[in-house]
């Protein structure tokens, strides 16, 4: 190993700065999920107040994904231009303020428009926060992405509880978002000053995070092939490369990451929208018990994400994610096979719990790999993460209607075998996450047979 290949030591002062940046990023992830998750329990109330039918509500709710998908690529470019810290500050304030628009909606068009705006700001905040996390991870020389995504999961759990509690107490939606939005701005905005400025790597392009123990020592140090020669300083000053969409050659190395992200988001969307329906309609669970499936899923996801960075550093990405994905496939298959027995509900809840563990590390690892591929090429992480995120969001959107359509044809129990197939596919694709090495010349060695 040459001296240049070793990341320079991080002194105590720099480590404190990076630790504060990591904390600030976790706070932003927590706030992002807190506000969004607190909205879900209030949807029935909004539907009743506006007098919407199921079809009208479904049409209005499409504003959320429409706004996110329309914004995500632009958000990546803006992060590259303005920097992730500036983007986080702007979108955090806008995101918290836009939530109040849900209080004044009067019908399908206004609800669609407000959700589109709110989701667009949420998406931009998500991309900027992930880009900041990738930069902190790069400078730290250690993995942090799963820990910061654990903050998102914790925020989602807290938001769901707060939203349900506010609905049960009869608090108005306006009061809920006024309090949460004010808390988000006053609590999170000051700590954004701890974030790192700029979005370019400070270490040599050949430097990398600690190598995956599952790979040969040389695999993680291969340089990233870039679609065209790096722009000259003069052209960078003109901003030419920062405003361009990524070229096809630049994006091709990220395609395997988009595949595994799509599969993981597809599974997450199915769990979020169909866990309670499955437990009620297939296993015969009571409405109260049916909600435990999603709670178990998110709790296990939170626990694994909190341990994920240490597990990956000790065992490697592939040896961490693959067993968890296979375990999710096996337990979920057993739950489906025993769905009509007396233990069907308990096994179903266990299946969703293990599914949360199996999917917990996939998306953070994919975002981390995408960000590292960018920063090691001397490029901002935002556009790379935006590309991977956009395909992942498509999976999140496709999952629930896909399950609904197939369930009409073959039944929900049979359709849920899709989850088993997804987790098996994720286990097979974990090699693309290993080592933070590029795909192409000088890439990771082929994934050995299991």
C-alpha positions as CSV (number, residue, x, y, z in Angstrom):
1,X,0.0,0.0,0.0
2,X,1.5,3.3,-1.0
3,X,1.6,6.2,1.3
4,X,-0.7,8.2,-1.0
5,X,-3.4,5.5,-0.7
6,X,-3.8,6.0,3.1
7,X,-6.3,8.6,4.2
8,X,-4.6,11.3,6.2
9,X,-5.2,11.1,9.9
10,X,-8.1,13.2,11.3
11,X,-6.8,15.3,14.2
12,X,-8.9,15.9,17.3
13,X,-10.1,19.3,16.2
14,X,-11.1,18.1,12.8
15,X,-12.8,15.1,14.4
16,X,-14.9,17.4,16.6
17,X,-15.9,19.4,13.6
18,X,-16.9,16.3,11.7
19,X,-18.8,14.9,14.7
20,X,-20.8,18.1,14.9
21,X,-21.5,18.0,11.1
22,X,-22.8,14.4,11.5
23,X,-25.0,15.5,14.4
24,X,-26.4,18.4,12.4
25,X,-27.2,16.0,9.5
26,X,-28.9,13.6,11.8
27,X,-31.1,16.4,13.2
28,X,-32.1,17.4,9.7
29,X,-33.0,13.8,8.8
30,X,-35.0,13.5,12.1
31,X,-37.0,16.7,11.4
32,X,-37.6,15.7,7.7
33,X,-39.2,12.4,8.8
34,X,-41.0,13.8,11.9
35,X,-43.1,16.3,9.9
36,X,-43.9,14.0,7.0
37,X,-44.8,11.0,9.2
38,X,-47.1,13.2,11.4
39,X,-49.2,14.0,8.4
40,X,-50.2,10.4,7.6
41,X,-52.5,9.9,10.7
42,X,-54.3,13.1,9.8
43,X,-55.2,12.1,6.3
44,X,-58.6,10.5,7.3
45,X,-59.6,13.8,9.1
46,X,-58.7,15.9,6.0
47,X,-60.6,13.5,3.8
48,X,-63.7,13.9,6.0
49,X,-63.5,17.7,6.3
50,X,-63.1,18.1,2.6
51,X,-65.8,15.5,1.8
52,X,-63.5,13.6,-0.6
53,X,-64.3,10.2,-2.0
54,X,-61.6,7.5,-2.1
55,X,-60.8,8.2,-5.7
56,X,-60.6,12.0,-5.1
57,X,-58.3,11.4,-2.1
58,X,-56.1,9.1,-4.2
59,X,-55.8,11.7,-6.9
60,X,-54.9,14.5,-4.5
61,X,-52.3,12.3,-2.7
62,X,-50.5,11.9,-6.1
63,X,-49.3,15.4,-5.6
64,X,-46.7,14.2,-3.2
65,X,-44.8,11.8,-5.5
66,X,-45.4,14.1,-8.5
67,X,-43.6,17.0,-6.7
68,X,-40.8,14.8,-5.5
69,X,-40.1,13.2,-8.9
70,X,-40.3,16.6,-10.7
71,X,-37.7,18.1,-8.3
72,X,-35.2,15.4,-7.5
73,X,-32.8,16.0,-10.5
74,X,-33.0,19.7,-10.1
75,X,-32.2,19.4,-6.4
76,X,-29.1,17.4,-7.2
77,X,-27.9,20.2,-9.6
78,X,-28.6,22.9,-7.0
79,X,-26.7,21.0,-4.4
80,X,-23.8,20.9,-6.7
81,X,-24.1,24.6,-7.4
82,X,-24.9,26.0,-4.0
83,X,-23.5,23.4,-1.7
84,X,-25.4,21.0,0.6
85,X,-25.3,23.2,3.7
86,X,-26.9,26.2,1.9
87,X,-29.5,23.9,0.3
88,X,-30.4,22.4,3.7
89,X,-30.9,25.8,5.3
90,X,-33.2,27.0,2.5
91,X,-35.2,23.9,2.1
92,X,-35.6,23.3,5.8
93,X,-37.3,26.6,6.3
94,X,-39.5,26.2,3.2
95,X,-40.4,22.6,4.2
96,X,-41.5,23.6,7.7
97,X,-43.5,26.6,6.4
98,X,-45.1,24.7,3.5
99,X,-46.7,22.2,5.9
100,X,-49.0,25.0,7.1
101,X,-50.5,25.1,3.6
102,X,-52.2,21.8,4.4
103,X,-54.4,23.7,6.8
104,X,-56.0,26.0,4.1
105,X,-56.7,23.4,1.4
106,X,-60.2,23.5,0.1
107,X,-60.4,20.6,-2.4
108,X,-58.6,18.2,-4.7
109,X,-56.7,20.8,-6.7
110,X,-55.4,22.8,-3.8
111,X,-54.5,19.6,-1.8
112,X,-52.6,18.3,-4.8
113,X,-50.7,21.6,-5.3
114,X,-49.8,21.9,-1.6
115,X,-48.6,18.3,-1.4
116,X,-46.6,18.7,-4.6
117,X,-44.8,21.8,-3.2
118,X,-44.3,20.2,0.2
119,X,-42.9,17.0,-1.2
120,X,-40.7,18.9,-3.6
121,X,-39.1,20.8,-0.7
122,X,-38.9,17.5,1.3
123,X,-37.1,15.8,-1.6
124,X,-34.6,18.7,-2.0
125,X,-33.9,18.6,1.8
126,X,-33.4,14.8,1.5
127,X,-31.0,15.0,-1.3
128,X,-29.0,17.9,0.3
129,X,-28.9,16.0,3.7
130,X,-27.6,12.9,2.0
131,X,-25.0,14.9,0.1
132,X,-23.8,16.4,3.3
133,X,-23.7,13.0,4.9
134,X,-21.6,11.6,2.0
135,X,-19.1,14.5,2.4
136,X,-18.8,14.0,6.1
137,X,-18.3,10.3,5.6
138,X,-15.6,11.0,3.0
139,X,-13.7,13.3,5.3
140,X,-14.2,11.2,8.3
141,X,-12.8,8.2,6.6
142,X,-15.4,6.0,8.3
143,X,-18.9,4.9,7.6
144,X,-21.8,7.0,9.0
145,X,-24.6,6.8,6.5
146,X,-26.6,4.1,8.3
147,X,-26.4,6.0,11.6
148,X,-27.8,9.2,10.0
149,X,-30.5,7.2,8.3
150,X,-31.4,5.8,11.7
151,X,-32.3,9.3,12.7
152,X,-34.8,9.4,9.8
153,X,-36.4,6.2,11.0
154,X,-36.5,7.5,14.5
155,X,-38.2,10.7,13.3
156,X,-40.7,8.7,11.3
157,X,-41.7,6.7,14.4
158,X,-41.9,9.8,16.5
159,X,-43.9,11.6,13.9
160,X,-46.4,8.8,13.5
161,X,-46.9,8.7,17.3
162,X,-47.3,12.5,17.6
163,X,-49.7,12.7,14.6
164,X,-51.9,9.9,16.0
165,X,-51.8,11.4,19.5
166,X,-52.8,14.8,18.2
167,X,-55.7,13.3,16.2
168,X,-56.8,11.3,19.3
169,X,-56.8,14.5,21.4
170,X,-58.7,16.4,18.8
171,X,-56.0,19.0,18.2
172,X,-56.3,20.9,14.9
173,X,-54.0,20.1,12.0
174,X,-52.9,23.8,12.0
175,X,-51.8,23.7,15.6
176,X,-49.9,20.5,15.1
177,X,-47.9,21.8,12.1
178,X,-47.4,25.2,13.7
179,X,-45.9,23.6,16.8
180,X,-43.8,21.0,14.9
181,X,-42.7,23.5,12.2
182,X,-41.6,26.0,14.8
183,X,-39.8,23.3,16.7
184,X,-38.1,22.2,13.5
185,X,-36.9,25.6,12.6
186,X,-35.8,26.7,16.0
187,X,-34.2,23.3,16.8
188,X,-32.6,22.3,13.5
189,X,-31.8,25.6,11.7
190,X,-29.1,26.7,14.2
191,X,-27.3,23.4,14.1
192,X,-27.0,23.6,10.3
193,X,-24.1,26.0,11.0
194,X,-22.2,22.9,12.1
195,X,-22.4,21.4,8.6
196,X,-19.4,21.4,6.3
197,X,-19.3,24.1,3.6
198,X,-18.6,23.1,0.0
199,X,-19.2,19.8,-1.6
200,X,-15.8,18.8,-3.0
201,X,-13.6,16.1,-1.4
202,X,-10.5,17.2,0.5
203,X,-8.7,13.9,0.3
204,X,-7.0,12.6,-2.9
205,X,-9.3,10.9,-5.4
206,X,-7.4,7.6,-4.7
207,X,-8.3,7.7,-1.0
208,X,-11.3,5.8,0.1
209,X,-13.2,4.7,3.2
210,X,-11.8,1.7,5.0
211,X,-11.8,-1.3,2.6
212,X,-14.5,-3.9,2.8
213,X,-13.0,-6.8,4.7
214,X,-14.8,-9.1,2.2
215,X,-12.8,-7.8,-0.7
216,X,-9.1,-7.9,-1.7
217,X,-7.1,-4.9,-0.4
218,X,-6.7,-3.3,-3.8
219,X,-10.3,-3.4,-4.8
220,X,-11.4,-0.3,-2.9
221,X,-8.7,1.9,-4.2
222,X,-9.3,1.8,-7.9
223,X,-9.8,5.3,-9.4
224,X,-13.3,6.1,-10.7
225,X,-13.6,6.3,-14.5
226,X,-15.1,9.7,-15.3
227,X,-17.1,10.3,-18.5
228,X,-14.9,13.1,-19.7
229,X,-11.6,14.8,-18.5
230,X,-12.0,16.9,-15.5
231,X,-12.8,20.5,-16.3
232,X,-10.1,23.1,-16.1
233,X,-10.1,25.6,-13.2
234,X,-11.1,28.3,-15.7
235,X,-14.1,26.3,-16.9
236,X,-15.1,25.4,-13.4
237,X,-15.1,29.1,-12.5
238,X,-17.5,29.7,-15.4
239,X,-19.7,27.1,-13.7
240,X,-20.1,25.0,-16.9
241,X,-19.7,21.6,-15.3
242,X,-21.9,22.4,-12.2
243,X,-25.1,23.1,-14.1
244,X,-25.0,20.3,-16.5
245,X,-27.0,17.1,-16.1
246,X,-24.7,14.1,-15.6
247,X,-23.6,12.6,-18.9
248,X,-24.7,9.0,-19.8
249,X,-21.1,7.7,-19.3
250,X,-21.0,9.4,-15.9
251,X,-24.3,7.8,-14.9
252,X,-23.7,4.3,-16.2
253,X,-21.5,3.2,-13.2
254,X,-24.4,4.1,-10.9
255,X,-27.0,1.9,-12.6
256,X,-26.4,-1.2,-10.5
257,X,-26.9,1.0,-7.4
258,X,-30.2,2.2,-8.8
259,X,-31.3,-1.4,-9.3
260,X,-30.8,-2.4,-5.7
261,X,-32.2,0.9,-4.4
262,X,-35.3,0.4,-6.6
263,X,-35.8,-3.1,-5.1
264,X,-35.3,-1.9,-1.5
265,X,-37.7,1.1,-1.9
266,X,-40.2,-1.2,-3.6
267,X,-40.2,-3.5,-0.5
268,X,-40.4,-0.5,1.8
269,X,-43.4,0.9,0.0
270,X,-45.2,-2.5,0.2
271,X,-44.5,-2.8,3.9
272,X,-45.7,0.8,4.7
273,X,-48.9,0.5,2.7
274,X,-49.9,-3.1,2.8
275,X,-48.7,-4.5,6.2
276,X,-51.9,-3.7,8.0
277,X,-54.1,-4.8,5.1
278,X,-52.3,-8.1,4.9
279,X,-52.5,-8.8,8.6
280,X,-56.2,-7.9,8.7
281,X,-57.4,-9.6,5.5
282,X,-55.1,-12.6,5.3
283,X,-54.3,-13.6,8.9
284,X,-57.5,-12.2,10.5
285,X,-55.8,-9.8,12.9
286,X,-57.9,-7.2,14.7
287,X,-57.5,-3.6,13.5
288,X,-55.5,-2.7,16.6
289,X,-53.1,-5.6,16.2
290,X,-52.7,-5.1,12.4
291,X,-50.9,-1.8,13.1
292,X,-48.3,-3.6,15.1
293,X,-46.8,-5.0,11.9
294,X,-45.6,-1.6,10.7
295,X,-44.4,-0.7,14.1
296,X,-42.3,-3.9,14.3
297,X,-41.0,-3.2,10.9
298,X,-39.8,0.3,11.6
299,X,-38.5,-0.6,15.1
300,X,-36.3,-3.4,13.7
301,X,-35.1,-1.1,10.9
302,X,-34.1,1.5,13.4
303,X,-32.2,-1.0,15.6
304,X,-30.2,-2.4,12.6
305,X,-29.4,1.1,11.2
306,X,-28.1,2.1,14.6
307,X,-25.7,-0.8,14.5
308,X,-25.2,-0.9,10.7
309,X,-22.1,1.2,10.4
310,X,-20.2,-0.8,13.0
311,X,-21.4,-4.1,11.4
312,X,-20.2,-3.0,8.0
313,X,-16.8,-1.8,9.2
314,X,-16.4,-5.2,11.0
315,X,-17.7,-7.6,8.4
316,X,-18.1,-5.7,5.1
317,X,-21.2,-4.5,3.2
318,X,-21.8,-7.8,1.5
319,X,-21.4,-10.0,4.7
320,X,-23.7,-7.6,6.6
321,X,-26.6,-7.1,4.2
322,X,-26.7,-10.5,2.4
323,X,-27.5,-12.6,5.6
324,X,-30.1,-10.0,6.7
325,X,-31.8,-10.1,3.3
326,X,-31.8,-13.9,3.2
327,X,-33.2,-14.0,6.7
328,X,-36.0,-11.7,5.7
329,X,-36.8,-13.9,2.7
330,X,-36.9,-17.1,4.8
331,X,-39.0,-15.6,7.7
332,X,-41.4,-13.9,5.4
333,X,-41.9,-17.1,3.3
334,X,-42.6,-19.0,6.5
335,X,-45.2,-16.3,7.5
336,X,-46.9,-16.6,4.2
337,X,-47.0,-20.4,4.3
338,X,-48.6,-20.3,7.8
339,X,-50.8,-17.3,7.2
340,X,-54.1,-19.4,7.6
341,X,-53.0,-21.1,10.8
342,X,-53.5,-20.0,14.4
343,X,-50.0,-18.5,14.4
344,X,-50.5,-16.6,11.2
345,X,-50.8,-13.2,12.8
346,X,-47.8,-13.6,15.1
347,X,-45.7,-15.0,12.2
348,X,-46.9,-12.2,10.0
349,X,-45.7,-9.5,12.5
350,X,-42.4,-11.4,12.8
351,X,-42.1,-11.4,9.0
352,X,-42.5,-7.7,8.8
353,X,-40.1,-7.2,11.7
354,X,-37.3,-9.2,10.0
355,X,-38.1,-7.5,6.7
356,X,-37.3,-4.2,8.4
357,X,-34.0,-5.6,9.5
358,X,-33.3,-7.0,6.0
359,X,-33.9,-3.7,4.2
360,X,-32.4,-1.4,6.8
361,X,-28.9,-1.0,5.4
362,X,-29.6,-1.2,1.7
363,X,-30.6,2.4,0.9
364,X,-28.0,4.0,3.2
365,X,-25.2,1.8,1.7
366,X,-26.4,2.7,-1.9
367,X,-26.4,6.4,-1.1
368,X,-23.0,6.1,0.5
369,X,-21.6,4.3,-2.4
370,X,-23.0,6.8,-4.9
371,X,-21.7,9.7,-2.9
372,X,-18.2,8.2,-2.6
373,X,-18.1,7.5,-6.3
374,X,-18.7,11.2,-6.9
375,X,-16.4,12.7,-4.4
376,X,-13.5,10.4,-5.4
377,X,-13.9,11.7,-8.9
378,X,-13.7,15.3,-7.6
379,X,-17.4,15.9,-8.2
380,X,-20.3,17.0,-5.9
381,X,-22.3,14.1,-4.3
382,X,-25.7,15.7,-4.9
383,X,-26.3,14.7,-8.6
384,X,-25.1,11.1,-8.0
385,X,-27.4,10.7,-5.0
386,X,-30.2,12.4,-6.8
387,X,-30.0,9.9,-9.6
388,X,-30.0,6.9,-7.3
389,X,-32.8,8.5,-5.2
390,X,-35.0,9.2,-8.2
391,X,-35.1,5.5,-9.2
392,X,-35.6,4.5,-5.6
393,X,-38.6,6.8,-5.3
394,X,-40.0,5.2,-8.5
395,X,-39.9,1.9,-6.7
396,X,-41.6,3.4,-3.7
397,X,-44.4,4.6,-5.9
398,X,-44.7,1.4,-7.9
399,X,-44.9,-0.9,-5.0
400,X,-48.3,-0.2,-3.5
401,X,-50.3,-0.1,-6.8
402,X,-48.4,-3.1,-8.1
403,X,-49.5,-5.1,-5.1
404,X,-53.0,-3.8,-5.4
405,X,-53.3,-4.8,-9.0
406,X,-51.8,-8.3,-8.6
407,X,-54.0,-8.9,-5.5
408,X,-57.1,-8.3,-7.7
409,X,-55.9,-11.1,-10.0
410,X,-54.4,-13.7,-7.7
411,X,-55.2,-12.7,-4.1
412,X,-53.2,-10.7,-1.6
413,X,-51.5,-13.7,0.0
414,X,-50.1,-15.0,-3.2
415,X,-49.1,-11.5,-4.3
416,X,-47.0,-10.9,-1.1
417,X,-44.6,-13.6,-2.3
418,X,-43.2,-10.6,-4.3
419,X,-41.6,-9.5,-1.1
420,X,-39.7,-12.8,-0.8
421,X,-38.5,-12.4,-4.4
422,X,-37.4,-8.8,-3.7
423,X,-35.3,-9.8,-0.7
424,X,-33.7,-12.6,-2.6
425,X,-32.8,-10.2,-5.4
426,X,-31.3,-7.8,-2.9
427,X,-29.2,-10.5,-1.4
428,X,-27.9,-11.4,-4.9
429,X,-27.1,-7.8,-5.7
430,X,-25.2,-6.8,-2.5
431,X,-21.9,-7.2,-4.4
432,X,-22.6,-3.8,-6.1
433,X,-22.4,-2.1,-2.7
434,X,-19.2,-3.7,-1.5
435,X,-16.0,-1.8,-1.2
436,X,-17.1,1.6,-2.6
437,X,-15.2,0.5,-5.7
438,X,-16.3,1.7,-9.2
439,X,-18.0,-0.5,-11.7
440,X,-16.0,-0.9,-14.9
441,X,-12.2,-1.0,-15.3
442,X,-10.6,-1.6,-12.0
443,X,-13.8,-2.6,-10.4
444,X,-14.6,-5.0,-7.5
445,X,-13.9,-8.6,-8.4
446,X,-16.9,-10.7,-9.4
447,X,-19.2,-11.6,-6.6
448,X,-18.1,-15.2,-5.5
449,X,-20.7,-17.9,-5.3
450,X,-22.5,-17.9,-2.0
